[in-house]
Amino acid sequence: MTVRIVDRRLDSRNKSSVNRSRFLRRFKTQVRRAVSDAIAKRSIRDLDSGEKIGVPGQDIGEPQFHHGRGGVRESVHPGNDRFSHGDQMDRPPSGGGQGSGRGQASPDGQGVDEFLFTLSRDEFFDLFFDELELPRMVKRQLARINDYKLVRAGYTQSGVPTNIHLLRTLRSSAARRVAAAAPYNSRLRELEEALAVALAQNPPDEAVLLQLRSEIESLRLRRRAAPFIDPIDLRYSNRIRVPEPSTQAVMFCLMDVSGSMDEARKQMAKRFFMLLYLFLNRSYERIEVVFIRHHTAAEEVDEEAFFHSRDTGGTIVSSALKLMTEIQQARYSGSQWNIYVAQASDGDNWGGDSEVCRDWVEQHILPVVQYYAYVEITDGEPQNLWEEYEKLTRAHTGHFAQQRIRTPGDIYPVFRELFRKRLT
Amino acid sequence: MSRLRKSHPTADTSPNPPLLAQGSDWTFEELDRCDAEIGRVAREYGLDGYRHQLEIITAEQMMDAYAAIGMPVYYHHWSFGKHFLETENRYKRGQMGLAYEIVINSDPCIAYLMEENSLAMQALVIAHAAYGHNSFFKGNHLFRQWTSADSIVDYLVFARNYITECEERHGLDEVERLLDACHALSNLGVDRYRRAGSLSLDKERARQQEREQYLQSQVNDLWRTLPPRPLETAITPEPRFPAEPEENLLYFIEKHAPLLEPWQREIVRIVRKISQYFYPQRQTQVMNEGWATFWHYTLLNTLYDQGRLGDGFMLEFLQSHTNVVHQPAYNSPWYSGINPYALGFAMWRDIRRICESPTREDREWFPDIAGKPWRETFDFAMREFKDESFVAQFLSPRLMRELRLFAVLDDDRCTKLAVSAIHDEPGYRELRRKLADQYNLGSQEPNIQVWNVDRRGDRTLTLRYFPYQRRPLSEQTPVLLRHLATLWGFKVRLEQQAADGHVTLLGEHVMERRR
């Protein structure tokens, strides 16, 4: 009798994925908080990976009735090397458990440590998008590369009639006909030679001639009977779909770093930049990000300095806009760059500068950029920069968007137009 | 490690049979041949198990199975997801090798082989699980009594489908809350002393009580014309319900919780049944693992002695084997209690030694088995014992000396720990009793019983905790009372009854689900 061996390797690969999603669902608040912390630590470009997060251990314990510490306990241990009956010793420090056996408070004592695990990329996005309250279509679009282009990939023997490749088809037809005729040809040649010999005789033997001629005739007929096009001749152009993030883009992140922009506002701004980056990442093959921060003067910085250093002083927004144009003309001119601008501020601006800003954006920036998104992170009343920009919104719907935000959920409307364009 | 001096069950018949298990990559044919040979030797030794089936799985599936406590099908719950993440984390960090094997007590017995293992490891697992554990499952009285190997997989399929259906009908949250509560109480959801199947007697009694009540009501009718005596009836204490304390909390909930819907009762029952199914495993860990380890060791060594296995195979096998049965000493940084594989393996080997070459000491301690045929003794011990009684019966002085066992007394009234027994003449019996007690689930788990239900009043459920050796309950108790109150639907109290009969209130959870 031979044993029954079942190969289970191929079935039900992700059996525990249901349990896993149940786990995430159950601890959604904790996981969300952890994701939020993780976003604060991440670079905005580093979005396409999973994330290792931790949730507090005591939240996810599975309690059972157990004995606690105390009372009388006796335990047996191996490896006695020094004790004899009646020896006394100090209690080891609690938690160590060595020597005193069941020293731990509870056998399932997961205790208070953090429970660490890795979120997959998809799970991470889910939570991130949830926070941003993206519409479902947009989530799907962002989480997936779904832009394909068809590229040629040789020829196949099957396909739809519109893709028939005539040249290839006729070439194989010709080849087949040559090959099919080959045995008749040699026989024909022999017969023709025999006919020539027979004709050369004087007088020709009519019976032989007749026989040869009829045989030649029938061979020719058979040679001709090979079909001109046979199904096996057909060749089709083959095209395959390859994901196509097409070209290159540059994204300018402009942020006010004057004293009034505190850490919380910067985190909000970071999500705003992240969302735009994510969008661009799905659409373009190569993306450069330029960080420009400004107070009264503007400078180009790296991401770390952009999000984490603080300056004090007044605010002149136009300085950043002008620097942006400079950089754009120096490094990203020409038609091969798609330019996107994301600007975040708390709305303060030097009196009189806002009009300059509006003019500058309208004259120098909007003509060269694909999309300009502005968020004002504030609870207060709109100020003059907002009012000036509102004129732009009206004049340039589809290219310019602005939004006042209080929570991350308010960010998405800034990009509504942008995403809508892609969806239709 | 020295190999066992064995007796050849069979003489080598063929002069030069081909070696089994050459190289490290396995194929299905080779697994088949290994299994056939191991099975042949096992039969020669008289091992009797269920039919078995080997299933090849990936590491990920092994972790899946791990998370669902080894079962091939299981209902969904977040805690299994958590266990999976935990296992995966530790595995990825390399802190833990995956288990060599998972074997399911079912008929046919299912043994999982992980695809990454080498052929030598697969052979070890086959011998360990498919022949060792399998014969234990079939033979041991606890498994025979408490588990039905032929229907467990079917039952799990039923459970999963039923719970999925409940989730669709009543919502994930509702079912999850219920399962959380049941899981929290699951270690108090087993019958410890009586077989669940004896229900017919209870039914009989219930029917008899019904009859009695009926007669009583007739009698009352006769007396209805008499003036009532309200004073006296008020004084008679109301009989307790349940009349006898009930140790199986989940059973009590299932049968008596006033507000549970039928589907909720069914889920309570499912958790209770599965908990009951695992109870024998928890009671026989040392025996069971020791038994399986003894047999993989013996079967493979026998094959080696018959010339069917090469030296390379044996080296790899022995390396894994020694890792499994390694017992660090109490002061080692790797020490985490007694390794059940090590203790079990050592004990079974020791029993064989006592049977085959007893010393004077052994004859004195084990007059019944010293010098007797070892296979019969083995079967007797395997069938009739559990860890606690196994240690109490078969741990020999010689093994205590070899393991250098000693007992430490930790009494919270004393400032210091005391060594209460060591491996010497006056200490052997003490030591053995203490070690046996360590495997007594009855003393390791808190003894909590359903004490009373206030049926006429606010339906408060009162539990009573009987401390063992003055041990208190862990600080998680309030959470557990909350879970219990979720199931019961009314107030829940927990009392403690000390050894002197003094009763104190440990905690209560107020809950009112009545409209």
Interface residues (C-beta under 8 A of the other chain):
Chain A: T2 V3 R4 I5 V6 D7 R8 R9 S12 R13 K15 S16 V18 N19 R20 S21 R22 F23 L24 R25 R26 F27 I60 G61 E62 P63 Q64 F65 H66 H67 G68 R69 G70 G71 V72 R73 E74 S75 V76 H77 P78 G79 N80 D81 F83 S84 H85 G86 D87 Q88 M89 D90 R91 G97 Q98 G99 S100 G101 R102 A105 S106 F115 L116 F117 T118
Chain B: F28 L31 D32 D35 A36 G39 H52 Q53 L54 E55 I56 I57 T58 E60 Q61 M63 D64 A67 A68 H76 H77 W78 S79 F80 G81 K82 F84 L85 E86 E88 N89 P108 E115 A130 L172 E176 H183 A184 L185 S186 N187 L188 Q327 P328 A329 Y330 N331 S332 Y335 S336 G337 I338 L403 R404 L405 F406 A407 V408 L409 D410 D411 D412 K416 L417 A418 V419 S420 A421 I422 H423 D424 P426 G427 L431 K434 L435 D437 Q438 Q444 E445 P446 I448 P467 Y468 Q469 R470 R471 P472 L473 S474 E475 Q476 T477 V479 L480 H483
